[in-house]
Amino acid sequence: QVLTHLAGCSWAQLKGLHAHIGSQIFELDPHRDLAGVLADAFVLARSLGHQPMDLNVGGGLGIRYVASDDPPSIDTWVQVVAESMAAACKARNLELPRLLCEPGRSLVATAGITLYEVGSRKHIPGLNTYVAVDGGMSDNPRPITYQSDYTACLADRPGAPATESVTLVGKHCESGDVLLKGLPLPATKPGDVLVVLATGAYNASMASNYNRIPRPATVMVGSGRSELVQRRERPDELLRYDVLPERLRSVV
Ligand SMILES: Cc1ncc(COP(=O)(O)O)c(C=O)c1O
């Protein structure tokens, strides 16, 4: 319907077709199937008089957050997408279009980690041990939104044997502010630095000021250098959109 409508619009020139089939996908078959769907749409667009040149397959390739995650490599994904697209075009006598993709998570997620400072702990005998950190659902909304799982360890003892299983919670005064459940950890004390791995995608970009918590800084490290790339938010910046109505100005 859209393609038919656009064919009658003098202001519109269809440059290409785009799809995005989801995110954190481990299977290759959905990407193979997409090639056929897009190629069919390409044929349909051509039959309606459009001259599209680009096919964009979006993103979606998953990454390993926990040991049981088993995503294909980027190389394999690229090969499958390119070969499926080429085969789908050949089967429909289409010239090869310009093939575009827009991977997000698979490029950047494992390049980022989040450092938290351990705060208080609460042990409820026979039930649970909670360890609180100085962040949570405002810097990483994925666990509360999608029940996402992560791997975590202590910064100065990453390989130390675990002595307990804890629930890692944030500081946002919400019962759902749980970063990790059943996290095996060695003994921790307030001030320890805890690392959550693979937080380079959809963390800073989805961070919020939930409960007026300022966003943390982002530091780029590598080749013996550390550089601030996003400074931490200041408390006064949390009020930057506040406006005091004229009639209340004399009151304060
Ligand atoms: C249109 C579009 N393209 C690409 C992406 C990136 O996806 P991913 O990070 O799963 O590779 C997204 C993410 O939602 C998207 O909506």
The ligand as an ORCA input file, in Angstrom:
! r2SCAN-3c Opt
* xyz 0 1
  C      16.155      0.690     12.954
  C      17.243      0.120     13.791
  N      18.423     -0.200     13.206
  C      19.446     -0.723     13.931
  C      19.325     -0.942     15.288
  C      20.487     -1.547     16.030
  O      20.169     -2.822     16.491
  P      21.220     -3.766     17.250
  O      21.827     -2.969     18.331
  O      20.397     -4.898     17.738
  O      22.248     -4.198     16.229
  C      18.116     -0.634     15.931
  C      17.930     -0.884     17.364
  O      16.860     -0.899     17.902
  C      17.048     -0.087     15.158
  O      15.866      0.228     15.722
*
